[in-house]
Amino acid sequence: MAQQTISTELYLLYPSPRNTHRVVFEFQSFVLQPYALIDLPSFDLTGRHSLFAAQRRADGKMGQLVTFELESDRLRFERLFVPD
């Protein structure tokens, strides 16, 4: 079954079917690589998190939005994420 899009003030979001939590959490990181494979479980995050394909409304750029329940998880992701 197709997932519906989520519209926020900043993004148009398309949920990943692999999301355990289908929530847009407070702490967010926009990744400009729309085709990068992001394996969130490999980051050993503490809190809940979710991944979306995203279009940034400000400039129309496509990418991915990773959202986190905890600020520490966002910081860990941004430190460890290295796109290929």
N, C-alpha and C positions, 0 to 999 in steps of 0.2 A: 504494500500500500504506500502510495506517495506521501511524503511528508509535506506539510504546509510550510510556507515561508513565514519568517518572523520579521516584522518591520519595527525598527527602533529609530530614534532620532538620528543616529549616526550611521546605521548599517541596514542593509537588506540581507537577511540571514537565511541560509539553507542548512537545516540540521543534518549532521552526519548520522547515518543509520547505525553506526557503532557506538553512539553516545549511550552511556548508562543513565545519565541525568540529562534530560531535555530542558535545561534551564539556562538562561543567560545570567551568569553570575556577575557580581559587582566588579571584580578585578579582571581586566581584559588585556589581551595582547594581539594586535593585528599583524599578521605575517603577509608580506607582499608576494609570497610565492604561492600562487593558487594551486599548483600541481605538486607541491612538496608533500611527501608522505610523513605525517606527524603521528607517531605512535606514543600517545600520552601515557599509557601504562609503563613505558620504559623510563619515564622521568621520575618514577617513585614519588609521586605527589602525595601529600598528606590528606588534603581535603577533596571535595567533589570538584569536578571540572567538566567542561563540555567543549566540543569542536564544531565549528560551522564554516561552510563555504560562505564568503561574504563579499558584498559589494559596498565599498565605502561611499556614502552619499556625497561627501564634500567634493570628491574629484572623480567618482565613478570607477576608481581602481578596484580590480578584483583581487581577492586574496583569501585568507582564512582568519577567522577570529577564534582565539582560544580564550575561554572564560574560566575563572577560578573563584572558588569560594574563599580562599585564603590569599592574602597579599604575598606571603612567603612562597607559595606555589608559583605565583606569577613571576616573582623574581628568580626563582630556581629555573623555570622554563626559559626565561629570557637569557639567563646565563649559559644554559646547556644547549639550547637549540642552535644547530648549525645546519643551514640548508645546503644541500649538495649542489 
